[in-house]
Amino acid sequence: MAASTPPSPAFHPSGTAAASTLVNNALTTTTTQTKKKPSAALGFLAGGIAACGAVTITNPAEVIKTRLQLQGELMRQAPGTKRIYTNSGQAFIHIAKFEGIRGLQRGLGCAYMYQIMMNGTRLGLYDPIKHTIHAALKTDPTKNNNFVNIAAGGMGGVISAALASPLFLVKTRLQSYSSHEASRVGQQHYYKHTVDALRHIYKTEGLRGIYRGVDASMMRTGAGSAVQLPLYDVVKQKMIHIGGLENGALCHGLSSLISGFFLCIVMNPFDIISTRMFNQGGSLYKSPADCLVKTIKAEGVSALYKGFTAHYLRIGPHTIFTFVFMEQVKTLFERFQ
């Protein structure tokens, strides 16, 4: 990898900030040399493939996070009350015991589709949007501009969140469902697979049902977009100048893991709201604001941080695995260029 500092990466709520650096280096190196608009198709393909590889490993953490976030929904827990899932480790063992590997990987097929749509779109659109903003502002695209980076990351994130929202909806419902009756939390929805889910939701709830919670999803992504980029950049620079690390894979990985912790602090409340908006049956919540108020009123402020550990355990490893897979995709693309 080049010794000079690469352009700052875009935000990726699934934990792919480091992978964005590779997209910039592997797929759009012409951006630092010319003003040619980078290819969204190559970014989409690389981002989708890398994210799918990563989610295969991190999907169990997503299943655990979803169930912890739905447990005790709108119910204040009485002292001494026994919970089904007490923490991430116990939840992993419990699901593995009663549902097996199928339970831990529930919703994986939909997660693949979601990753391709969400991260493929975000990674694919980041550089083209950044180039367009530079052109509109008549600024030099070869020079790093934090404002443009944040704007491009945020716009790409919101667009991808809107496009992928139906898949996020289905993924949440598939992962919240348990075949073991005593392990069930939240509203239960049984679907055979992703297509069956989309067909059933459209038939019973219409197009509005398909896009239920899209506003919460966009708020979730927007909040992360505003936080991840500056956090990642600050931590990375500290690692280089104070920690003495080279601007390479180790630096990117550690920076993503550290910034990911603070990202979870900001994002978890939005994630809770998105999960509950997607999983609700009927009209339990009228809007994200209504969900927020009802959750705090019934469960207290601490409810907004349910599943925090599982959330971080997903974001951290997902970053590293996406980074590793992106390297392989980069090498493969270079062979065909």
Salt bridges, closest charged atoms under 4 A:
GLU62 OE2 - LYS65 NZ 3.59
GLU62 OE2 - LYS171 NZ 2.83
GLU62 OE1 - ARG314 NE 2.82
GLU99 OE2 - ARG67 NH1 2.64
GLU99 OE1 - ARG106 NH2 3.26
ASP127 OD1 - LYS130 NZ 3.55
ASP196 OD1 - ARG199 NH1 3.84
GLU205 OE2 - ARG173 NH1 3.28
GLU205 OE1 - ARG212 NH2 2.71
ASP271 OD2 - LYS65 NZ 2.57
ASP271 OD1 - ARG220 NE 2.59
ASP290 OD2 - LYS294 NZ 3.26
GLU299 OE2 - ARG276 NH1 2.52
GLU299 OE1 - LYS306 NZ 2.66
GLU327 OE1 - LYS330 NZ 3.95
